[in-house]
Amino acid sequence: MKALLVTLLAAAMPLTVASATTVKPAVDSRAAVYQQQLGKLVNALQQTTAVPGFSVAVVRQGKLLATATSGYADVAAQQPVNTDTVFRLASVSKLVGATMLAELVINKQLDPDAAIGRYYPELAQKYHAITIRQLLAHISGMPHYQQQDGDIYDSHYSSAIAAVATLKARDLMSRPGSEYRYSTHGYTLAGAVYEKITQQPLTGAVPQFVARWSGKATPLVENIHQLHKNSSKLYELEPGGARELAFGEMSYSAFGAGLSATATDLAYFGAAVLQKARQQPALQQLLFSATTLQDGSIVSDSRFQVGFGWRIAKDEQQRTVYHHAGSTPGARSILAVYPEQDLSIAILSNSSWVVSMDKLAFALASLYLDNAEPLPLTKLSYRIDNKHTTLSGALSCNSSFCQLSDNETDYAQWVNSFNAGKRAGIHWPVFAYSTTQGERLLLLNNIGIATLNGAQSHYTLDTGKHQTYSLTLFAGDNSINQ
């Protein structure tokens, strides 16, 4: 059974220098508690995962609620991440692109269900019948990355129309509208249609759109030949530490994967989308209504439905969330917005790593939405039950957090199967809270945050396949020390 080793990249990143920082723009009575806990969690997450740098921002009712940063934007230079650090957005770019196209629809410049050949007659005939709605919902039949894309990061494209060359006249994988097939190349084509309609390259159109909607400087189209002065370096996790990556081209698909932003600006963008959707019912209906296939079935994945580019999901408390995550060399990202609670959360990092970004965002946002109050964990013993394994031990605590040790259960081995060759972990930070939904534990490991719900110091996590990971805490009174 593989051991989980929580070894920090100490040689590369002395964490005492770049610990989590928080901005404290208090907007309500819960803000101070939330800001403090967000900072602690992001710092512990960075230490546990060894991802070099994180930035998180939360906007509520159009105002900045909290931010937290941890780690390094440049490991070699020991430059900490701060709230101005610019990260790659990867596929979160798709939300910006989809919303820009939605603006054209609302302005009667684009029919989302018309054949794109109407707007782009020079396009290869095989693509003419596809619609914008099909491209954004990944039901156009356009394939995702293929073997012929080995050179896709090598050439620079000054416009989305120029980047259409990267499609290489590839055949469709299915009849448009017949099935869901995730495709970044579909967004390459959608960006070219945008340029055809507006007669403006995305390099100029994106910042103008963002300025109109949120008034912020980012997101923007990344240009690796003229990087933003605050751009984070890119990293890949390896057994010996975080290896810096060269900046490969993302200009092959600005709408699909080629934008970058600060976490704060991205969260404000999400808030602006919510505000405009409330003001314009037609926009709300367009962006956040589930798309259907030609047979009438809803376009969906196991965890979400697909709207006009935006994913439609429920968090663990069954609140509606619209979101999209992203992964590319040197980045992992998510933007998630809660329409009923008017909350937007952005999480950006500077390494690709295996994690359920949606669950990570839900866990962090829910602390505020559920009015979480931290419960101290001191001098506690624990018992873990998972499948046929039972472990017992005592929490070890420092000034920042407590942690438990698990290198034996099936769940621990499953966690270790992801990112395992890069870093493994025995010691998992654990945070306890009382919330309006009951007691909750957040267990941090090398694939993110696991949320365990329970009561009277007994907590469970559904690990799938009818299995649970159960954790019971013991103190003098057999409960959390309050």
C-alpha positions as CSV (number, residue, x, y, z in Angstrom):
1,M,0.0,0.0,0.0
2,K,1.5,3.3,-1.1
3,A,2.4,5.7,1.7
4,L,1.1,9.3,1.5
5,L,3.9,11.7,2.3
6,V,3.2,15.4,2.9
7,T,6.6,16.7,1.9
8,L,6.9,20.4,1.3
9,L,8.9,22.0,-1.5
10,A,11.0,23.5,1.3
11,A,14.2,23.9,-0.7
12,A,12.4,25.7,-3.5
13,M,9.8,27.5,-1.5
14,P,10.4,28.5,2.1
15,L,6.8,28.9,3.1
16,T,7.5,31.2,6.1
17,V,8.3,34.0,3.6
18,A,5.2,33.8,1.4
19,S,2.4,32.8,3.7
20,A,-1.2,33.6,2.9
21,T,-2.2,37.3,2.9
22,T,-5.7,38.7,3.1
23,V,-7.4,41.9,2.2
24,K,-10.0,43.0,4.7
25,P,-12.7,45.1,3.0
26,A,-15.3,44.3,5.6
27,V,-18.8,44.4,4.2
28,D,-20.8,42.7,6.9
29,S,-20.5,41.2,10.4
30,R,-19.3,37.8,9.1
31,A,-16.6,39.2,6.8
32,A,-13.8,39.3,9.4
33,V,-14.2,35.7,10.4
34,Y,-14.4,34.6,6.8
35,Q,-11.4,36.6,5.8
36,Q,-9.3,35.0,8.5
37,Q,-10.5,31.5,7.8
38,L,-10.0,31.9,4.0
39,G,-6.4,33.0,4.6
40,K,-5.7,30.0,6.8
41,L,-7.2,27.6,4.4
42,V,-5.4,28.9,1.3
43,N,-2.1,28.9,3.2
44,A,-2.7,25.3,4.4
45,L,-3.8,24.3,0.9
46,Q,-0.6,25.7,-0.6
47,Q,1.6,23.9,1.9
48,T,-0.3,20.6,1.5
49,T,-0.4,20.5,-2.3
50,A,3.0,22.2,-2.9
51,V,1.4,24.1,-5.8
52,P,3.8,27.1,-5.9
53,G,1.2,29.9,-5.8
54,F,-2.5,30.5,-5.2
55,S,-4.8,33.6,-5.4
56,V,-8.4,33.6,-4.3
57,A,-11.0,36.4,-4.4
58,V,-14.6,36.6,-3.3
59,V,-17.0,39.3,-4.3
60,R,-20.5,39.6,-2.8
61,Q,-23.2,42.1,-3.9
62,G,-20.7,43.8,-6.2
63,K,-18.2,44.4,-3.3
64,L,-14.9,42.7,-2.5
65,L,-15.6,40.4,0.5
66,A,-12.2,38.7,0.9
67,T,-9.0,37.8,-0.9
68,A,-6.2,35.4,0.1
69,T,-2.9,34.6,-1.6
70,S,-0.2,32.1,-0.7
71,G,3.1,30.9,-2.1
72,Y,5.2,32.3,-5.0
73,A,4.6,33.9,-8.4
74,D,8.3,33.4,-9.1
75,V,10.0,30.6,-7.0
76,A,13.5,31.4,-8.1
77,A,13.2,35.1,-7.3
78,Q,11.2,34.3,-4.1
79,Q,8.5,36.7,-5.3
80,P,5.3,36.1,-3.4
81,V,1.9,36.0,-5.0
82,N,-0.1,39.1,-4.3
83,T,-3.5,40.3,-5.3
84,D,-2.1,41.9,-8.5
85,T,-0.5,38.7,-9.7
86,V,-1.8,37.7,-13.2
87,F,-2.5,34.0,-13.8
88,R,-3.5,32.0,-16.9
89,L,-7.2,31.3,-16.9
90,A,-7.1,28.2,-19.1
91,S,-10.7,27.1,-19.9
92,V,-12.2,29.7,-17.6
93,S,-11.5,31.9,-20.7
94,K,-14.6,30.2,-22.2
95,L,-16.8,32.0,-19.8
96,V,-15.5,35.4,-21.0
97,G,-15.8,34.3,-24.6
98,A,-19.4,33.0,-24.2
99,T,-20.5,36.1,-22.4
100,M,-19.0,38.3,-25.1
101,L,-21.0,36.4,-27.7
102,A,-24.1,36.6,-25.6
103,E,-23.7,40.4,-25.7
104,L,-23.8,40.2,-29.5
105,V,-27.0,38.1,-29.3
106,I,-28.7,40.6,-26.9
107,N,-27.7,43.4,-29.3
108,K,-29.3,41.6,-32.2
109,Q,-25.9,41.2,-34.0
110,L,-25.8,37.4,-33.7
111,D,-28.4,34.7,-34.0
112,P,-27.1,31.9,-31.7
113,D,-29.1,29.2,-33.7
114,A,-28.1,30.4,-37.2
115,A,-25.5,28.5,-39.2
116,I,-22.2,30.2,-38.7
117,G,-21.6,30.1,-42.4
118,R,-23.8,33.1,-42.6
119,Y,-21.3,35.1,-40.6
120,Y,-18.1,33.4,-41.9
121,P,-18.7,32.4,-45.6
122,E,-15.0,31.8,-46.2
123,L,-15.0,29.0,-43.6
124,A,-14.6,25.4,-44.7
125,Q,-17.9,24.1,-45.9
126,K,-17.9,21.2,-43.5
127,Y,-18.3,23.7,-40.6
128,H,-21.0,26.0,-42.1
129,A,-24.1,24.3,-40.5
130,I,-22.7,24.6,-37.0
131,T,-24.3,27.2,-34.7
132,I,-22.7,29.4,-32.0
133,R,-24.9,27.7,-29.4
134,Q,-23.6,24.3,-30.4
135,L,-20.0,25.5,-30.3
136,L,-20.4,27.0,-26.8
137,A,-22.2,23.9,-25.5
138,H,-19.7,21.5,-27.0
139,I,-22.3,19.8,-29.2
140,S,-20.9,20.9,-32.6
141,G,-19.1,17.7,-33.3
142,M,-15.7,19.6,-33.3
143,P,-13.0,17.4,-31.7
144,H,-10.9,18.4,-28.7
145,Y,-7.1,18.2,-28.8
146,Q,-5.7,15.5,-31.0
147,Q,-2.4,14.0,-32.0
148,Q,-2.0,16.5,-34.8
149,D,-2.0,19.3,-32.3
150,G,1.6,18.6,-31.1
151,D,2.7,21.9,-32.6
152,I,-0.2,24.0,-31.3
153,Y,1.9,25.9,-28.7
154,D,4.6,26.9,-31.2
155,S,3.1,29.6,-33.4
156,H,1.6,33.0,-32.5
157,Y,-1.7,34.1,-34.0
158,S,-2.6,37.8,-33.9
159,S,-6.3,37.1,-34.3
160,A,-8.9,34.4,-33.8
161,I,-9.4,34.3,-37.6
162,A,-5.8,33.6,-38.1
163,A,-5.9,30.9,-35.5
164,V,-8.6,29.0,-37.5
165,A,-5.6,27.5,-39.3
166,T,-5.0,25.4,-36.2
167,L,-8.2,23.5,-37.0
168,K,-6.3,22.0,-40.0
169,A,-9.6,21.2,-41.7
170,R,-10.2,18.3,-39.3
171,D,-13.4,16.3,-39.6
172,L,-16.3,16.6,-37.2
173,M,-16.6,13.7,-34.7
174,S,-20.4,13.7,-34.8
175,R,-23.4,15.4,-36.4
176,P,-23.8,19.0,-35.0
177,G,-26.4,18.9,-32.2
178,S,-26.3,15.1,-31.7
179,E,-24.0,14.6,-28.7
180,Y,-21.8,16.3,-26.1
181,R,-18.0,16.3,-26.9
182,Y,-15.9,18.8,-25.0
183,S,-13.9,20.9,-27.4
184,T,-11.6,23.9,-27.0
185,H,-11.2,24.0,-30.8
186,G,-14.9,24.9,-30.9
187,Y,-14.2,28.1,-29.0
188,T,-11.4,28.9,-31.5
189,L,-14.0,28.9,-34.2
190,A,-16.4,30.9,-32.0
191,G,-13.8,33.5,-31.5
192,A,-13.3,33.8,-35.2
193,V,-17.0,34.3,-35.7
194,Y,-17.0,37.1,-33.1
195,E,-14.2,38.8,-35.0
196,K,-16.1,38.4,-38.3
197,I,-19.2,40.1,-36.9
198,T,-17.4,42.9,-35.0
199,Q,-14.5,43.4,-37.4
200,Q,-12.2,43.7,-34.4
201,P,-9.5,41.3,-33.2
202,L,-10.0,39.8,-29.8
203,T,-6.8,41.4,-28.5
204,G,-8.7,44.7,-28.5
205,A,-12.2,43.5,-28.1
206,V,-11.6,41.5,-24.8
207,P,-10.2,44.4,-22.8
208,Q,-12.9,46.8,-24.1
209,F,-15.6,44.3,-23.2
210,V,-14.2,43.8,-19.7
211,A,-13.9,47.5,-19.1
212,R,-17.6,47.9,-20.1
213,W,-18.8,45.1,-17.9
214,S,-16.6,45.2,-14.8
215,G,-14.4,48.3,-15.2
216,K,-11.3,46.2,-14.5
217,A,-8.0,45.8,-16.4
218,T,-8.2,42.0,-16.7
219,P,-9.1,39.4,-18.1
220,L,-7.0,40.1,-21.2
221,V,-5.6,38.1,-24.1
222,E,-2.2,36.7,-23.1
223,N,0.7,37.6,-25.4
224,I,3.8,35.6,-24.4
225,H,5.9,38.0,-26.4
226,Q,4.6,40.9,-24.3
227,L,3.6,39.4,-20.9
228,H,1.8,41.4,-18.4
229,K,4.4,42.8,-15.9
230,N,2.6,41.0,-13.0
231,S,2.4,37.6,-14.7
232,S,3.1,34.6,-12.6
233,K,5.7,32.1,-13.8
234,L,4.4,28.7,-14.9
235,Y,5.1,25.4,-13.0
236,E,4.7,21.7,-13.1
237,L,4.9,19.5,-10.0
238,E,7.6,16.9,-10.0
239,P,9.1,14.6,-7.3
240,G,12.1,17.0,-6.8
241,G,10.0,20.2,-6.6
242,A,8.2,22.6,-8.8
243,R,9.7,22.8,-12.2
244,E,9.4,26.1,-14.1
245,L,7.8,25.8,-17.6
246,A,8.4,28.0,-20.6
247,F,5.5,30.0,-21.8
248,G,3.9,28.1,-24.7
249,E,1.5,29.9,-27.1
250,M,-2.2,30.0,-26.1
251,S,-3.1,32.3,-29.0
252,Y,-4.5,29.3,-30.9
253,S,-7.7,29.8,-28.9
254,A,-8.1,33.1,-27.0
255,F,-11.8,32.3,-26.2
256,G,-11.0,28.7,-25.4
257,A,-7.9,28.9,-23.2
258,G,-5.9,32.1,-24.0
259,L,-6.9,34.7,-21.4
260,S,-5.2,35.7,-18.1
261,A,-6.4,37.7,-15.1
262,T,-6.0,38.5,-11.5
263,A,-8.3,36.6,-9.2
264,T,-9.8,39.8,-7.9
265,D,-10.6,41.1,-11.4
266,L,-12.0,37.7,-12.4
267,A,-14.3,37.6,-9.3
268,Y,-15.5,41.1,-10.2
269,F,-16.2,39.9,-13.7
270,G,-18.4,37.1,-12.4
271,A,-20.2,39.6,-10.2
272,A,-20.8,41.9,-13.2
273,V,-22.3,39.0,-15.1
274,L,-24.7,38.3,-12.3
275,Q,-25.7,42.0,-12.1
276,K,-26.4,42.3,-15.8
277,A,-28.3,39.0,-15.9
278,R,-30.6,40.3,-13.1
279,Q,-31.1,43.5,-15.1
280,Q,-31.7,41.8,-18.4
281,P,-33.9,38.7,-18.2
282,A,-33.1,37.8,-21.8
283,L,-29.4,37.6,-20.9
284,Q,-30.1,35.5,-17.9
285,Q,-32.2,33.1,-20.0
286,L,-29.6,32.9,-22.7
287,L,-26.5,32.3,-20.5
288,F,-28.0,30.1,-17.8
289,S,-30.6,27.9,-19.5
290,A,-29.6,24.3,-20.2
291,T,-28.9,23.6,-23.9
292,T,-30.7,20.7,-25.5
293,L,-29.6,18.2,-28.1
294,Q,-31.6,17.7,-31.3
295,D,-33.4,14.8,-29.6
296,G,-34.6,17.1,-26.8
297,S,-32.3,15.8,-24.1
298,I,-30.4,18.3,-21.9
299,V,-26.7,18.6,-22.5
300,S,-25.0,17.5,-19.3
301,D,-22.1,15.9,-17.7
302,S,-22.3,13.8,-14.5
303,R,-21.9,17.0,-12.3
304,F,-23.5,19.8,-14.3
305,Q,-25.7,20.9,-17.2
306,V,-24.4,23.1,-20.0
307,G,-25.8,26.5,-20.8
308,F,-24.4,29.1,-23.1
309,G,-20.9,28.2,-22.2
310,W,-21.6,28.4,-18.5
311,R,-22.0,25.2,-16.5
312,I,-25.1,24.9,-14.3
313,A,-24.6,22.9,-11.1
314,K,-25.6,22.5,-7.5
315,D,-23.3,22.7,-4.5
316,E,-23.5,20.3,-1.6
317,Q,-26.2,22.5,0.0
318,Q,-28.2,22.4,-3.3
319,R,-27.6,26.0,-4.1
320,T,-27.5,26.9,-7.8
321,V,-24.0,27.7,-9.1
322,Y,-22.8,28.7,-12.6
323,H,-19.1,28.0,-13.2
324,H,-16.3,26.7,-15.3
325,A,-12.9,25.3,-14.4
326,G,-9.7,25.3,-16.4
327,S,-6.4,23.4,-16.6
328,T,-3.4,24.0,-18.9
329,P,0.4,23.8,-18.4
330,G,1.2,26.2,-15.6
331,A,-2.4,26.8,-14.4
332,R,-5.5,25.5,-12.7
333,S,-8.5,27.8,-12.3
334,I,-12.2,28.3,-11.6
335,L,-14.8,31.0,-11.6
336,A,-18.0,30.2,-9.8
337,V,-21.0,32.5,-9.2
338,Y,-24.0,32.0,-6.9
339,P,-27.0,33.9,-8.5
340,E,-29.3,33.6,-5.5
341,Q,-26.7,34.7,-3.0
342,D,-25.0,37.2,-5.4
343,L,-21.6,35.8,-4.7
344,S,-18.7,35.3,-7.1
345,I,-15.5,33.3,-6.2
346,A,-12.3,33.0,-8.3
347,I,-9.5,30.6,-7.6
348,L,-6.3,30.7,-9.6
349,S,-3.0,28.8,-9.3
350,N,0.2,28.6,-11.3
351,S,0.6,24.9,-11.7
352,S,-1.5,22.2,-13.3
353,W,-2.6,19.6,-10.7
354,V,-5.3,17.0,-10.3
355,V,-8.2,18.6,-8.2
356,S,-12.0,18.9,-8.4
357,M,-11.9,22.7,-8.7
358,D,-15.7,23.0,-8.5
359,K,-15.7,21.2,-5.1
360,L,-12.8,23.4,-3.9
361,A,-14.7,26.5,-4.9
362,F,-17.9,25.2,-3.2
363,A,-16.1,24.4,0.0
364,L,-14.5,27.9,0.3
365,A,-17.7,29.8,-0.7
366,S,-19.9,27.7,1.6
367,L,-18.0,28.8,4.6
368,Y,-19.4,32.3,4.2
369,L,-22.8,31.3,2.9
370,D,-23.3,29.0,5.8
371,N,-22.1,31.5,8.4
372,A,-19.3,29.1,9.5
373,E,-17.7,29.7,12.9
374,P,-14.4,27.9,13.6
375,L,-14.3,25.3,16.3
376,P,-10.9,24.8,18.0
377,L,-9.3,21.4,17.7
378,T,-6.9,20.8,20.6
379,K,-5.7,17.7,22.3
380,L,-8.0,15.5,20.3
381,S,-7.8,11.9,19.3
382,Y,-9.4,10.5,16.2
383,R,-10.6,7.3,14.6
384,I,-10.9,6.8,10.8
385,D,-13.0,4.1,9.3
386,N,-12.8,3.5,5.6
387,K,-13.9,0.2,4.0
388,H,-12.0,-2.5,5.9
389,T,-9.5,-0.2,7.6
390,T,-9.7,1.5,11.0
391,L,-7.0,3.9,12.1
392,S,-6.5,5.7,15.4
393,G,-4.3,8.6,16.3
394,A,-4.0,12.0,17.9
395,L,-4.2,15.4,16.0
396,S,-1.0,17.3,15.9
397,C,-1.5,21.1,16.0
398,N,0.6,24.2,15.4
399,S,-0.3,27.8,15.5
400,S,-2.1,27.7,12.1
401,F,-3.9,24.4,12.0
402,C,-4.2,20.8,13.2
403,Q,-3.5,17.7,11.1
404,L,-4.2,14.0,11.1
405,S,-2.2,11.2,9.6
406,D,-3.5,8.6,7.1
407,N,-1.4,6.5,4.8
408,E,-3.3,3.3,5.0
409,T,-7.0,3.6,4.1
410,D,-8.3,3.0,0.6
411,Y,-9.3,6.6,0.4
412,A,-5.7,7.7,1.2
413,Q,-4.4,5.4,-1.5
414,W,-6.9,6.7,-4.0
415,V,-5.9,10.3,-3.2
416,N,-2.2,9.2,-3.6
417,S,-2.9,7.9,-7.1
418,F,-3.3,11.5,-8.2
419,N,-0.3,13.8,-8.2
420,A,1.5,10.9,-6.3
421,G,4.7,11.0,-8.3
422,K,4.9,14.8,-7.7
423,R,4.2,15.0,-4.0
424,A,2.5,12.7,-1.6
425,G,1.1,13.3,1.9
426,I,0.6,11.5,5.2
427,H,-0.4,14.6,7.2
428,W,-3.7,16.3,6.3
429,P,-4.7,19.6,7.8
430,V,-8.2,19.6,9.2
431,F,-10.5,22.5,10.1
432,A,-13.7,22.3,12.1
433,Y,-16.7,24.6,11.9
434,S,-20.2,25.1,13.2
435,T,-22.5,26.2,10.4
436,T,-26.1,26.9,9.7
437,Q,-26.1,23.5,8.1
438,G,-24.6,21.7,11.0
439,E,-21.0,20.7,12.0
440,R,-18.5,20.5,9.2
441,L,-14.9,19.4,8.8
442,L,-12.7,20.5,5.9
443,L,-9.9,17.9,5.3
444,L,-7.1,19.2,3.1
445,N,-5.1,16.8,1.0
446,N,-3.0,16.8,-2.1
447,I,-6.0,16.9,-4.4
448,G,-7.8,19.8,-2.7
449,I,-10.4,20.0,0.1
450,A,-12.8,17.2,1.2
451,T,-15.9,18.3,3.0
452,L,-17.1,16.0,5.8
453,N,-20.5,16.7,7.4
454,G,-21.7,15.4,10.7
455,A,-22.7,16.0,14.2
456,Q,-21.5,15.2,17.7
457,S,-17.9,14.9,16.5
458,H,-18.7,12.2,13.9
459,Y,-18.2,13.1,10.3
460,T,-18.5,11.3,7.0
461,L,-17.4,11.8,3.4
462,D,-19.0,9.9,0.5
463,T,-16.1,8.6,-1.5
464,G,-18.1,6.9,-4.2
465,K,-19.0,3.4,-5.1
466,H,-21.1,3.1,-1.9
467,Q,-18.1,3.8,0.3
468,T,-17.6,6.4,3.0
469,Y,-14.7,7.8,4.8
470,S,-15.7,8.3,8.5
471,L,-13.8,10.4,11.0
472,T,-14.7,10.5,14.7
473,L,-13.0,12.9,17.1
474,F,-12.5,12.3,20.8
475,A,-11.7,14.7,23.7
476,G,-12.3,14.6,27.4
477,D,-16.0,15.0,26.8
478,N,-15.9,12.9,23.6
479,S,-16.7,16.0,21.5
480,I,-15.0,19.0,19.9
481,N,-13.3,21.2,22.5
482,Q,-15.4,24.3,22.5
